Amino acid sequence: MTHKGIIRGGIIAAGEGSRLRQAGYTEPKPLVPIAGTPLIERVIGNFLAAGIESSVIIFNEEGGRECERWVRSRFPDVDIEVIIKTTASSLESFLMVAGRIKEGPALISTVDAWCSPEDFKGFVEAAARRPPESTVLAVTPFVADERPLWALLDQSGRVKSLGNYTGTMVTAGMYLVPERVRQLSVPKELNRLRDFLGWLVTIGEPVFGIPIETVVDVDRGEDVPLAEALTSTFRLNQADRASEEVT
């Protein structure tokens, strides 16, 4: 038995983006462009490409209204609920978004997880093949993060442990979360999203990792050219495939 009907999503976009501002970016973080496409546009586009029909997005209070106006104008026909709230942590943002998604499995992504639509769709399809009680994390061998969360997987792809040690895979900011897990009572001492994910593994929840070759966590100024290089490669691959189909 596998996950069915992954049609609901959530986007965590309430971070301050302080390191990007230090690098000279003046827009709210969700609107920082990568090769001309804002971060939030790429995530929503990935969701639509993967068949996700409705989404909940959380923005912070500082730039949230500007971000909401941009999203409404760019995606006027998409079912999007917006929360404007400055949260104390990534976990608080995650729980607020997760709490608004009432039924079925939900695909929740951070706004700064930059990957190609093709890879995102592949992750959703692979995650859907896991048992419906499973929480599924995107993981990547491409480490472009100051504080990576290393994931140790067994041969079946189940996450054995999450922690701050070296390894071959790190979490990549995209999570398929079943309804049952979204309804768990979370210990108050957990402060970060990574703490929550580690807690799920520790208490014996089935947590699996699905590898994506390249995901850039766009947090710092130097991450922008990395993501732009990824976009350029993706576009070249698209062009090559289109040329092959013509010939």
N, C-alpha and C positions, 0 to 999 in steps of 0.2 A: 504494500500500500504506500502511496506517495502523496506529497502535498498536491492539492488541487486548487485551482482558481486563485492564483496569486495575482490579484487585480487591485490591491490596495497598497499604498506606499506612504512613507513618511520621510521628511528631509530635515535634518538637524542643521540649522543655519543661524544659530544664535550667538556664535562666538564673536569676540571683539575684532579679531583680525589685526591685533596690535603689531605683530611682526611684519605684516604686509604694509601697514601704515609707516613703520620705521623705514621700510625700503622705498617709500615715496608714493605708494598707492593711496589715493584720496577717496576712492569709492568705498561704500560698505563692502565687506568681504564677499558676500554672495554675488556682487556685481563686478568684481575684478575680472577683466577679460583675459581669456587664454586664446591666442590666435583669433581674436575678434569675438569670441563667444564667452559671455559671462559664466562663472562657475554654476550659478543656479540654473541657467538655461541648459547647460550640458546635462545636469542631473535629471531635470524634468524631461529632456529629450530622450535620455537613456530609459527612463521609466516608460515613456510612451512607446518606444521601440520594443520594449519587453512586454507590452500588453497591460501595463498597470494603468487602470482607468481613473483612479481617484487618489489624491494625496493630501497629507497634512504637512504643512511647513511651519517651523518655528523660526522667527527672526527676533533679534534683540530690539529694545526700545529705541536705541540711538539712531539706527538707520532703517528700522523695520518698515515704516510706512513708505519710504522711498522704494524699498525692495518689493513690497506688496504691490504698489502701483505699477512697477515695471513688469512683474509677473502677470498681473491682470491684463495689461495691455498686450503683452507678448503671447499669452496663452488664454485668450478670452473664452474659449469654448471647453477648456479642461476643468474637470471637477477638482478644485483646489480649496482647501480650508487653510486659513492663515491664522497663526497664533503670534501675537506681538508681546513678548515678555523677555526681560533680561533675567537669565537664570544664573544660579550660583555655580553650576557645573554642567559638564556634558551629560552626566547621568540624569540630572533634573530635566534637561531638554529632552533626552531620550524618553524618559518616563511620561512627560507631558504629551509628546507626540504619540507614543504607544497607547496611552490611555484614551486618545480620541478615536483610535481605530478599533471598532467594536467587534467585528466578525472576521473569522478566517485568518489565514497567515498574512503577515505584513512584511514588505520589503522596506527596510529603513536604511537610509544612506546619510552620511555626512556630506555637507555641501562641497567640501574640499577634496573628496575622493575622485580624482580625474582619471577616467579610463575611456576606452572607445565604446561606442554603442554596441558594437559586435561582441566585445568581451563582456560587457554588462549583461547583454541578452543571454550569452552562453552561461554566465554565472547563475542567472535566474532559472534557466532551463535545467542546469545540473542540480541546483538546490531543490527544485521541484521533485526531483527523483528520490530525494531522501525521505525517510519515514515522516509522517505528518507531525509527530511529536517532537521532531528535531529542531534545534536552533542551528542555523547554518551561517558560517562566517566566510566572507571572501578573504583569502590570504594571498600573499604575493612574495616571490623571492626578490622583488625589486625594492630595496630598502632606501627610501628617500624620506626619512623622518628622523627628527632629533631624538624622539623618545619612542622608538618602536616597541610594539607589544609582540614579543616572539611567541609563535604558536608551534607546539610539538604535536604532530599528528601520528597516529598509528597507521598500519597498512590499509585499513578500511577507510581512512580519512577522518576518523573520529579524533577530536582534540583531546589529547591526554593531559596537557597542561598549558597554561598561559603565564608568561612571566618575563622579567627583564634580564634574560640571559641571551647569549648568542645562539644562533641556529640558522636555518635555511629559509624559514617563512615568517612573515609578520602579518598581523591583521591589516585589513585594507579599507576599513570604514564602511562596509556594506554588510547588512545582516538580515537574514530571513528569520522572523520571529513568530512562532505559532501563537495563537490566541491564548492558549493555556499559560504559556510562559509570560505573556504580557499581563496576566492577571495575578502573578505571584506576589506575595508580600515581601518587599525588598528590605533587608536589614538596614536600619538607619545609619549604621556606621559606614556604609558604602558611600563614597564621595564621587567616584569617577565611573564613567561607562566601562572602562577597562576592569575596574574592581567588580562590577556587576557581571561581566562576562566570565571573569575568573571564578566568581562565586558559583555561577551556573555549573562550571566544570567541576568544582570542588564538591558540590552537593550531589553529583552524579547525573545531572541532566545530560541527555544526549546532545552533544555539541559537535558539529562536523565542520571541516574546512574545505573550501573549494578553491583551488589555485587559479589566479589570474596572473598572466605573465608580467604585465606592467600596469601598475597603478601608482600615480603620483599623489602624495598628500600635500596639497598646495597650502602651506602655512607660512612660508618665508619667501622673500624676494627671489632667491635663487631657484625656488621650485617652479616659478613661472616659465623660464626657458626650458626646463625639463618637460613640463606638460606640453609646451608648444612643440617641442621635438617629437613627443608622442603623437600629437595631433597631425604633424606633418607626415610622419610615417604611416599613420592610419589613412590619410588622404591619398598617399602614393599607392598604398596597397589597394585601395578602392579603385583608383585609376587603372592599375595593372589588371585587376579582375575585369573591369569594364572593357579594356582593350582585348583581353583574351576572349571575352564573350562575342565581341564584334568579329574577330578574326576566326 
